[in-house]
Amino acid sequence: MSKSSSKKTIFLTLLAGLVLGFSLMIAFNYMWVNSSTNESCMACHVHPESDASWKQSVHYNNGSGTQTDCAACHLPPKGSFEYVKAKITTGTKDLWSYLTKNPEDIDWDSKGELEYAQTIVYNESCKACHVNLFPAGITDDGVTAHLYYEENEEALNLQCISCHLDAGHYNPNYKHSAMTEAPVEDNAEKFTEPTAVTSFENFVETIPGTSASLSMIAIPGGSFTLGSPDNEPFHKVDEAPQRNVTISPFFMGELEVTWDQYWAFFNETMSEGRTSPETIYANNTREDIDAVSGPTPPFGFPDQGWGMGSRPAITMTHYAAETFCQWLSLKTGKKYRLPTEAEWEYAARGGTSTPYFFEGNPKKFTNDGFWNNLFGVDTTVINSYVIYANNSKNRSQEPSKVKANPFGLKNMLGNVMEYCSDWYAEDAYSKIQDGAVDPQGPASGEEYVVRGGYYVNDAADLRSAARGKTSHDAWLKTDPQNPKSIWWYSDIKGIGFRVVCEVPEGVSAN
């Protein structure tokens, strides 16, 4: 082959390579760009209402005429390595799910909750679009919230979606303004007298001046071992220090305090302004109902759109729960309060000494562990008694979903965490051993004990002995008010409480 023929061959080969390379680049670019269009996203994402809720949201339906596309929220800003990485991993995952999963088996409701949304929305993308956080027309509340965000974004790891969950997909139950009145029917018949208790047996408390009532269960006294007696190695949540405890008889609410009951309290005591705890009551010495200052209005509906009625009331602070008990005591003439930790566990066990008050053990029910991950867990028994990670749909549920424990109490495990009156102390056991703390009384500390776990917990964390604590500052992380609310938490949804009523004088519990 001549030298000129060889050069010609090399030239044609290079030219063909360039043409092929450019063609592949054009094809790849076409695929890369078009795989991020709304149409492409919706081809794989078969959520039955995602398109409709997007078109109702402010990202589509707004006065400026600007439309925000799917990729603008669900991918990092373009031009970064994170964008490429997220696009590849997300696209692969979405395609695999589209090919292997049945849309009818997917829990779509749980994917609309904040916990999941935070994993698929990028805060940097929010900031890339919303460069000016103080546009014309922003409300005073908006200015306060955005100033708080600017000052605390990095320190508290704040995310825009925590306050704007409905920006990309409209949710009619998500509100940004303060409530003006509780959703209670004014025409409902109101009780005129509290229930007279003359014997130690179950009764229904009627709250005068309201249409609310509470089902109270008589809990017989007895002795038991507080803390886990089986030493199961499942303690992602703390265990109470083991000790023998004697419990006097008492009454306990069959359910956590419901929205119907809490709104009755709210409507009678609502505060227009925030008042310090010290000025509202001291040592439960208030003697008149009118003097009880109740919660300020929450922003939006604190039920998260899950439903009210007999569902457990949630997001109130420990202080608010104590004030409810004070109000209820004054309304009924009985002594209502939060349970001690010992009373709570005694009631939850219902006379049993096993990990749960029903048959089964943590190893059988937990989602952790190789074999359970491989073959799945048998949830038949626990599903009948507990609202937890495997059956909750990432939200609280109606009490009718579960069976009662041997004492007749529902939702002692799961659904929502419940406040106890005790302060939490991590070294409570050593303090008891040293005689520094009364083993029958509460420990001291900065946080309170919570019991029972809630709807996102694994079964192993819901044993009768498992305990937790409040995280006051973390649960107020996104509250921009100064001072922060003493009534409502902004960053925990699975917290509620149930009440205890002391046996009235003259009533024999023997």
C-alpha positions as CSV (number, residue, x, y, z in Angstrom):
1,M,0.0,0.0,0.0
2,S,1.3,3.4,-1.0
3,K,2.1,6.0,1.6
4,S,-0.7,8.3,0.2
5,S,-3.2,5.4,0.4
6,S,-2.3,4.7,4.0
7,K,-2.8,8.4,5.0
8,K,-6.1,8.4,3.2
9,T,-7.2,5.3,5.2
10,I,-6.2,6.8,8.5
11,F,-8.0,10.0,7.6
12,L,-11.2,8.2,6.7
13,T,-11.0,6.1,9.8
14,L,-10.6,9.2,12.0
15,L,-13.4,10.9,10.2
16,A,-15.7,7.9,10.7
17,G,-14.7,7.9,14.3
18,L,-15.5,11.5,14.7
19,V,-18.9,11.1,13.0
20,L,-19.7,8.1,15.1
21,G,-18.5,9.9,18.3
22,F,-20.6,13.0,17.5
23,S,-23.6,10.8,16.7
24,L,-23.2,9.0,20.0
25,M,-22.8,12.3,21.9
26,I,-25.9,13.7,20.2
27,A,-27.8,10.5,21.0
28,F,-26.6,10.5,24.6
29,N,-27.4,14.1,25.0
30,Y,-30.9,13.6,23.6
31,M,-31.4,10.7,26.0
32,W,-29.8,12.6,28.9
33,V,-32.0,15.7,28.4
34,N,-35.2,13.9,27.5
35,S,-34.9,11.4,30.4
36,S,-35.4,14.4,32.7
37,T,-38.6,15.7,31.2
38,N,-41.9,15.6,33.0
39,E,-43.2,13.1,30.5
40,S,-40.2,10.8,31.1
41,C,-40.6,11.0,34.8
42,M,-44.3,10.2,34.7
43,A,-43.6,7.2,32.4
44,C,-42.0,5.4,35.3
45,H,-43.6,7.1,38.2
46,V,-47.1,5.7,38.2
47,H,-48.4,7.4,41.3
48,P,-52.1,7.8,40.5
49,E,-52.3,11.4,41.7
50,S,-48.8,12.8,41.3
51,D,-49.6,14.7,38.0
52,A,-52.9,16.1,39.3
53,S,-51.4,17.2,42.6
54,W,-48.4,18.8,40.9
55,K,-50.7,20.8,38.6
56,Q,-52.6,22.1,41.6
57,S,-49.4,23.1,43.5
58,V,-47.7,26.5,43.5
59,H,-44.9,25.0,41.4
60,Y,-47.4,24.8,38.5
61,N,-50.5,26.9,39.3
62,N,-49.2,30.3,40.4
63,G,-49.6,34.0,39.5
64,S,-46.2,34.3,37.8
65,G,-46.9,31.7,35.1
66,T,-43.7,29.9,36.0
67,Q,-43.7,26.1,35.9
68,T,-41.3,24.0,38.0
69,D,-40.5,20.6,36.5
70,C,-40.0,17.3,38.3
71,A,-36.2,17.2,37.9
72,A,-35.9,20.7,39.3
73,C,-36.9,19.4,42.8
74,H,-35.9,15.7,42.6
75,L,-32.4,16.2,41.3
76,P,-29.5,18.4,42.5
77,P,-28.7,21.5,40.5
78,K,-27.4,20.9,37.0
79,G,-23.7,21.1,36.3
80,S,-22.5,19.3,39.5
81,F,-21.1,15.9,40.0
82,E,-23.9,15.2,42.5
83,Y,-26.4,15.9,39.7
84,V,-24.8,13.2,37.5
85,K,-24.5,10.8,40.4
86,A,-28.1,11.3,41.5
87,K,-29.5,11.1,38.0
88,I,-27.8,7.7,37.3
89,T,-28.7,6.2,40.7
90,T,-32.2,7.5,40.8
91,G,-32.9,6.6,37.1
92,T,-31.6,3.0,37.6
93,K,-33.6,2.6,40.8
94,D,-36.8,4.0,39.2
95,L,-36.5,1.8,36.1
96,W,-35.9,-1.3,38.3
97,S,-38.9,-0.5,40.4
98,Y,-41.0,0.1,37.3
99,L,-40.1,-3.3,35.9
100,T,-40.3,-5.3,39.1
101,K,-42.9,-3.8,41.4
102,N,-46.7,-3.8,41.2
103,P,-48.0,-0.2,41.6
104,E,-51.0,-1.5,43.5
105,D,-48.7,-2.9,46.2
106,I,-47.0,0.5,46.9
107,D,-48.0,2.5,49.9
108,W,-48.5,5.8,48.1
109,D,-49.8,7.6,51.2
110,S,-46.6,7.1,53.2
111,K,-44.6,8.6,50.3
112,G,-46.4,11.9,50.7
113,E,-45.2,12.2,54.3
114,L,-42.3,14.5,55.2
115,E,-40.0,11.7,56.3
116,Y,-39.9,10.2,52.8
117,A,-40.1,13.5,51.0
118,Q,-36.9,14.7,52.6
119,T,-35.0,11.8,51.0
120,I,-36.1,12.7,47.4
121,V,-36.0,16.5,47.4
122,Y,-32.7,18.4,47.3
123,N,-32.4,21.5,49.4
124,E,-29.7,22.9,47.1
125,S,-32.2,22.8,44.2
126,C,-34.7,24.8,46.3
127,K,-32.2,27.5,46.9
128,A,-31.0,27.5,43.3
129,C,-34.6,28.5,42.2
130,H,-35.5,30.6,45.2
131,V,-32.5,32.9,45.4
132,N,-34.5,35.7,47.0
133,L,-36.1,34.5,50.2
134,F,-37.8,37.8,50.9
135,P,-39.8,38.6,47.7
136,A,-42.4,41.3,47.5
137,G,-45.7,40.3,49.2
138,I,-44.1,37.9,51.7
139,T,-46.0,37.9,55.0
140,D,-44.6,38.8,58.4
141,D,-44.7,35.2,59.4
142,G,-42.8,34.3,56.2
143,V,-40.1,36.9,57.0
144,T,-39.7,35.5,60.5
145,A,-39.4,31.9,59.2
146,H,-37.0,32.8,56.4
147,L,-34.8,34.8,58.7
148,Y,-34.7,31.9,61.1
149,Y,-33.8,29.6,58.2
150,E,-30.9,31.8,57.1
151,E,-29.5,32.1,60.6
152,N,-29.8,28.3,61.4
153,E,-29.6,26.4,58.1
154,E,-26.2,24.9,58.6
155,A,-26.2,24.6,62.4
156,L,-29.6,22.8,62.5
157,N,-29.5,21.2,59.0
158,L,-32.7,22.9,58.1
159,Q,-34.5,21.9,54.9
160,C,-37.0,24.0,52.9
161,I,-39.4,21.1,52.5
162,S,-39.9,20.9,56.2
163,C,-42.1,24.0,56.0
164,H,-43.2,23.7,52.3
165,L,-44.2,20.0,51.9
166,D,-47.1,21.0,49.6
167,A,-45.0,23.3,47.3
168,G,-44.6,20.6,44.6
169,H,-47.6,18.4,45.2
170,Y,-50.8,20.1,46.5
171,N,-52.2,18.8,49.8
172,P,-55.4,20.4,51.0
173,N,-54.7,19.4,54.6
174,Y,-51.4,21.2,54.7
175,K,-51.8,24.8,56.1
176,H,-49.3,27.6,56.6
177,S,-51.5,29.9,58.8
178,A,-52.5,29.7,62.4
179,M,-55.7,28.0,63.3
180,T,-58.4,30.4,64.6
181,E,-60.7,27.8,66.2
182,A,-60.6,24.0,66.7
183,P,-62.7,21.8,64.4
184,V,-65.4,20.8,66.9
185,E,-69.1,20.8,66.2
186,D,-70.8,23.5,68.2
187,N,-74.2,21.8,68.0
188,A,-73.1,18.6,69.7
189,E,-74.9,17.9,73.0
190,K,-72.8,19.0,76.0
191,F,-72.5,17.3,79.3
192,T,-73.6,19.1,82.4
193,E,-72.1,17.0,85.2
194,P,-69.0,14.8,85.6
195,T,-69.4,11.1,86.2
196,A,-69.8,10.1,89.8
197,V,-67.4,7.3,90.7
198,T,-68.6,5.2,93.7
199,S,-66.8,1.9,93.1
200,F,-63.5,0.8,91.6
201,E,-64.7,-0.3,88.1
202,N,-64.4,1.0,84.6
203,F,-66.3,4.2,83.9
204,V,-66.8,6.9,81.2
205,E,-65.8,10.3,82.3
206,T,-68.1,13.1,81.0
207,I,-66.5,16.6,80.8
208,P,-69.0,19.3,81.8
209,G,-69.6,22.1,79.3
210,T,-68.2,19.9,76.5
211,S,-69.4,17.0,74.3
212,A,-66.2,15.1,75.1
213,S,-65.8,12.0,77.3
214,L,-63.1,9.6,78.2
215,S,-63.3,5.8,78.8
216,M,-61.3,5.1,82.0
217,I,-60.1,1.6,82.9
218,A,-59.7,0.4,86.5
219,I,-56.1,-0.9,86.9
220,P,-55.8,-3.1,90.0
221,G,-52.7,-2.6,92.2
222,G,-49.9,-5.1,92.4
223,S,-46.1,-5.7,92.4
224,F,-43.9,-6.3,89.3
225,T,-40.4,-6.0,88.1
226,L,-39.9,-2.7,86.2
227,G,-37.7,-3.2,83.2
228,S,-37.0,-6.1,80.9
229,P,-37.1,-9.5,82.8
230,D,-35.9,-11.5,79.7
231,N,-32.7,-9.5,78.9
232,E,-33.4,-9.7,75.2
233,P,-30.5,-8.1,73.2
234,F,-32.8,-5.7,71.4
235,H,-32.3,-2.3,73.0
236,K,-32.0,0.3,70.3
237,V,-34.4,2.1,72.7
238,D,-33.3,2.2,76.4
239,E,-34.7,-0.1,79.0
240,A,-36.0,1.1,82.4
241,P,-33.6,0.1,85.2
242,Q,-34.8,-3.2,86.6
243,R,-36.3,-3.0,90.1
244,N,-39.2,-4.4,92.0
245,V,-42.1,-1.9,92.2
246,T,-45.5,-1.9,94.1
247,I,-48.3,-0.1,92.3
248,S,-51.4,1.3,94.0
249,P,-54.7,0.9,92.1
250,F,-55.6,3.7,89.6
251,F,-57.7,4.5,86.6
252,M,-56.1,4.9,83.2
253,G,-57.5,6.1,79.8
254,E,-58.4,3.2,77.5
255,L,-56.9,5.2,74.7
256,E,-54.4,8.0,74.2
257,V,-56.1,11.4,74.6
258,T,-58.0,11.9,71.3
259,W,-58.5,15.0,69.2
260,D,-62.1,15.3,70.2
261,Q,-61.0,15.5,73.9
262,Y,-58.0,17.8,73.2
263,W,-60.0,20.3,71.1
264,A,-62.6,20.6,73.9
265,F,-59.7,21.7,76.1
266,F,-58.3,23.9,73.4
267,N,-61.6,25.7,72.8
268,E,-62.1,26.5,76.5
269,T,-58.6,27.6,77.3
270,M,-57.0,28.9,74.1
271,S,-54.4,31.6,74.6
272,E,-54.1,34.5,72.1
273,G,-50.5,35.1,73.2
274,R,-47.7,33.0,74.5
275,T,-47.4,33.0,78.2
276,S,-44.4,31.6,80.2
277,P,-45.1,28.4,82.1
278,E,-44.3,30.1,85.4
279,T,-47.1,32.6,85.0
280,I,-49.8,30.1,83.9
281,Y,-49.7,27.8,86.9
282,A,-47.3,26.9,89.7
283,N,-47.3,23.5,91.4
284,N,-50.9,22.8,90.2
285,T,-52.3,25.3,92.7
286,R,-54.8,27.0,90.4
287,E,-58.3,26.6,91.8
288,D,-60.5,28.0,89.1
289,I,-61.0,26.7,85.5
290,D,-61.1,30.2,84.0
291,A,-57.5,30.7,85.3
292,V,-56.1,27.9,83.2
293,S,-54.4,29.3,80.1
294,G,-54.3,26.8,77.4
295,P,-52.5,26.4,74.0
296,T,-51.9,29.1,71.5
297,P,-53.2,28.3,68.0
298,P,-51.0,25.9,66.1
299,F,-49.9,26.7,62.5
300,G,-51.9,24.5,60.2
301,F,-53.7,21.4,61.4
302,P,-51.5,19.4,63.7
303,D,-53.2,16.1,62.7
304,Q,-51.1,16.3,59.5
305,G,-54.3,15.6,57.5
306,W,-54.5,12.0,58.9
307,G,-57.9,12.6,60.5
308,M,-59.1,13.8,63.9
309,G,-62.0,12.4,66.0
310,S,-60.8,9.4,67.9
311,R,-57.3,9.4,66.6
312,P,-54.7,10.3,69.2
313,A,-54.0,14.0,69.6
314,I,-50.3,14.6,68.7
315,T,-47.5,17.2,68.6
316,M,-48.3,18.9,71.9
317,T,-45.5,19.5,74.4
318,H,-45.2,17.7,77.8
319,Y,-46.2,21.0,79.4
320,A,-49.4,21.2,77.3
321,A,-50.2,17.6,78.3
322,E,-49.8,18.5,82.0
323,T,-52.0,21.6,81.5
324,F,-54.7,19.4,79.9
325,C,-54.6,17.2,83.0
326,Q,-54.9,20.3,85.3
327,W,-57.9,21.5,83.3
328,L,-59.5,18.0,83.3
329,S,-59.1,17.8,87.1
330,L,-60.8,21.2,87.6
331,K,-63.6,20.3,85.2
332,T,-64.4,16.9,86.9
333,G,-63.4,17.4,90.5
334,K,-61.1,14.4,90.3
335,K,-57.3,14.2,90.3
336,Y,-56.1,13.6,86.7
337,R,-52.4,13.5,85.8
338,L,-49.8,11.9,83.6
339,P,-48.8,8.3,84.6
340,T,-45.5,7.6,86.3
341,E,-43.1,5.4,84.3
342,A,-43.8,2.5,86.7
343,E,-47.5,2.9,86.4
344,W,-47.3,3.1,82.6
345,E,-45.2,-0.2,82.3
346,Y,-47.4,-2.0,84.8
347,A,-50.5,-1.1,82.9
348,A,-48.9,-1.9,79.5
349,R,-47.9,-5.4,80.7
350,G,-51.4,-6.2,81.9
351,G,-50.1,-8.8,84.3
352,T,-47.6,-10.4,82.0
353,S,-43.8,-10.6,82.4
354,T,-42.9,-11.4,78.7
355,P,-41.4,-8.9,76.1
356,Y,-44.9,-8.1,74.9
357,F,-48.3,-8.5,76.6
358,F,-49.1,-10.9,73.7
359,E,-47.5,-14.1,72.4
360,G,-44.2,-13.7,70.6
361,N,-40.7,-12.3,71.0
362,P,-38.6,-9.6,69.4
363,K,-36.5,-12.1,67.4
364,K,-39.6,-13.3,65.7
365,F,-41.1,-9.9,64.9
366,T,-38.1,-7.6,64.1
367,N,-37.3,-6.6,60.6
368,D,-33.6,-6.8,61.5
369,G,-31.5,-9.9,61.0
370,F,-30.5,-11.9,58.0
371,W,-33.2,-14.6,58.0
372,N,-36.0,-12.1,58.7
373,N,-34.8,-9.9,55.9
374,L,-34.5,-12.9,53.5
375,F,-37.8,-14.6,54.3
376,G,-39.9,-11.8,55.8
377,V,-41.4,-11.8,59.3
378,D,-44.6,-13.3,60.6
379,T,-46.7,-10.3,61.5
380,T,-50.0,-12.0,62.1
381,V,-50.0,-11.7,65.9
382,I,-48.4,-8.3,66.4
383,N,-50.5,-6.7,63.7
384,S,-53.5,-7.4,65.9
385,Y,-52.2,-5.4,68.8
386,V,-49.7,-2.8,67.6
387,I,-49.5,0.0,65.0
388,Y,-45.9,0.1,64.0
389,A,-43.5,0.3,61.0
390,N,-44.9,-2.7,59.2
391,N,-48.6,-1.7,59.2
392,S,-48.9,2.0,60.0
393,K,-48.6,3.6,56.6
394,N,-46.2,6.0,58.3
395,R,-49.0,7.7,60.3
396,S,-51.1,7.2,63.4
397,Q,-54.2,5.0,63.1
398,E,-57.7,4.7,64.6
399,P,-57.9,2.8,67.9
400,S,-60.3,0.3,66.3
401,K,-57.3,-1.1,64.3
402,V,-56.0,-3.0,67.4
403,K,-57.1,-5.3,70.2
404,A,-56.8,-4.3,73.9
405,N,-54.2,-5.7,76.3
406,P,-55.3,-7.9,79.3
407,F,-56.3,-4.8,81.3
408,G,-58.4,-3.5,78.4
409,L,-56.1,-0.7,77.3
410,K,-55.5,-0.1,73.6
411,N,-52.4,1.2,71.8
412,M,-50.1,0.9,74.8
413,L,-47.4,-0.2,72.3
414,G,-46.9,1.7,69.0
415,N,-49.2,4.3,67.3
416,V,-47.8,7.3,69.3
417,M,-45.3,7.7,72.1
418,E,-46.8,8.6,75.4
419,Y,-45.5,11.1,78.0
420,C,-44.8,10.0,81.6
421,S,-44.5,12.3,84.5
422,D,-40.9,11.2,85.3
423,W,-37.9,13.1,84.3
424,Y,-35.5,11.0,82.3
425,A,-31.9,10.3,83.5
426,E,-29.6,7.9,81.7
427,D,-27.8,7.0,84.9
428,A,-31.0,6.5,86.9
429,Y,-30.0,2.9,87.8
430,S,-26.7,3.9,89.4
431,K,-28.4,6.8,91.2
432,I,-31.0,4.3,92.6
433,Q,-28.2,2.0,93.7
434,D,-26.4,4.8,95.5
435,G,-29.6,5.9,97.2
436,A,-29.5,9.3,95.5
437,V,-32.9,8.7,93.8
438,D,-36.1,7.3,95.3
439,P,-36.7,4.0,93.4
440,Q,-40.4,4.7,93.6
441,G,-40.2,8.3,92.4
442,P,-39.1,10.1,89.3
443,A,-35.5,10.8,88.3
444,S,-34.3,14.3,87.6
445,G,-33.1,15.6,84.3
446,E,-33.8,17.9,81.4
447,E,-36.0,15.6,79.3
448,Y,-39.0,13.5,80.2
449,V,-39.6,9.8,79.8
450,V,-41.7,8.6,76.9
451,R,-43.1,5.1,76.6
452,G,-44.7,2.8,74.1
453,G,-42.9,3.8,70.9
454,Y,-44.7,5.0,67.8
455,Y,-45.8,4.2,64.2
456,V,-42.3,4.2,62.7
457,N,-40.6,1.9,65.2
458,D,-39.5,-1.7,64.6
459,A,-41.2,-4.4,66.6
460,A,-38.1,-4.9,68.7
461,D,-38.2,-1.3,70.0
462,L,-41.8,-1.8,71.2
463,R,-41.2,-4.2,74.0
464,S,-43.1,-3.4,77.2
465,A,-39.8,-2.5,78.9
466,A,-38.5,-0.2,76.1
467,R,-38.3,3.5,77.0
468,G,-37.4,6.7,75.3
469,K,-37.1,10.4,76.2
470,T,-38.2,13.7,74.8
471,S,-35.8,15.6,72.6
472,H,-37.2,19.1,73.3
473,D,-34.8,21.2,71.3
474,A,-34.7,18.8,68.3
475,W,-38.5,18.6,68.3
476,L,-38.6,22.4,68.0
477,K,-35.9,22.6,65.3
478,T,-37.9,24.3,62.6
479,D,-40.1,26.5,64.9
480,P,-39.0,30.1,64.0
481,Q,-40.7,31.8,66.9
482,N,-38.7,33.6,69.5
483,P,-39.4,32.4,72.1
484,K,-40.3,29.0,70.7
485,S,-43.7,27.6,71.4
486,I,-44.4,26.0,74.8
487,W,-47.5,24.3,73.5
488,W,-46.7,22.7,70.1
489,Y,-43.8,20.8,68.7
490,S,-42.8,21.5,65.1
491,D,-40.7,18.4,64.3
492,I,-42.2,15.4,66.0
493,K,-45.5,13.9,64.9
494,G,-45.6,10.6,66.9
495,I,-46.0,12.0,70.4
496,G,-49.2,12.0,72.5
497,F,-50.3,11.0,76.0
498,R,-52.9,9.2,78.0
499,V,-54.2,10.2,81.4
500,V,-54.4,8.6,84.8
501,C,-57.1,9.3,87.4
502,E,-56.4,8.7,91.0
503,V,-58.9,6.7,93.0
504,P,-61.3,9.2,94.6
505,E,-61.4,9.4,98.4
506,G,-64.0,7.1,99.9
507,V,-63.9,4.6,97.0
508,S,-62.5,1.2,98.0
509,A,-60.1,-0.4,95.4
510,N,-59.8,-3.7,97.3
